Amino acid sequence: MELYQAEWCPHSHKVRQRLTELGLDFWTRQVAADPSRRQQMRQHVGTDEIPVLVPDDGEPVCGEDDILEYLSRFDEAPGADAHRAKAREEVPTFAEVGSAQS
């Protein structure tokens, strides 16, 4: 999987957190802060909005809500609770995705 995202984006953070809780491997594609400078992304996935998840075997899934819905088909990894606890400890300002999305 590929994830078009930015470290400063709270929506991207939620998706990264959920991918980690699920134990799914993914590649990140960093995007320019200015959407007008995301031409290559737009050509590949059809949008310049982030985040966008590109599954290995499917069409791009755009936006936090649709990505989290897509990811609901996967089971959580055994260490998901530990990852959530660490996220609460290290990055308390970010909203937790948690098992409520499962």
C-alpha positions, 0 to 999 in steps of 0.5 A: 500500500501507498499513503499520500500524506504529510506529517503535519496533517492530523487526518494523515496521522489518524490513517497512519495510526490505524495502519499501524494498529492493523499491522499493515505495511505501507509506503508513505509518499510525502506531498508538498504543503501547497496543493497546487504543487502536487501535480504528480500526485494528482496524475497518479491518484486523481486528487491533490487532497490528502490523505490518499491510500492506494491499495496494492490491488485496488483503486485509490481511497481518498480522505480520512473517513473513506480510508478508515472505512476501507481499513475496517475490513482488516483485523487488528494486530495483536499489539494494537492496544499497546500502539494506542497507549503509546500514541496517547502517551507520546502525542496526546494532542492527536485524536485517537482512532482506536478500536471505535473505527473497527 
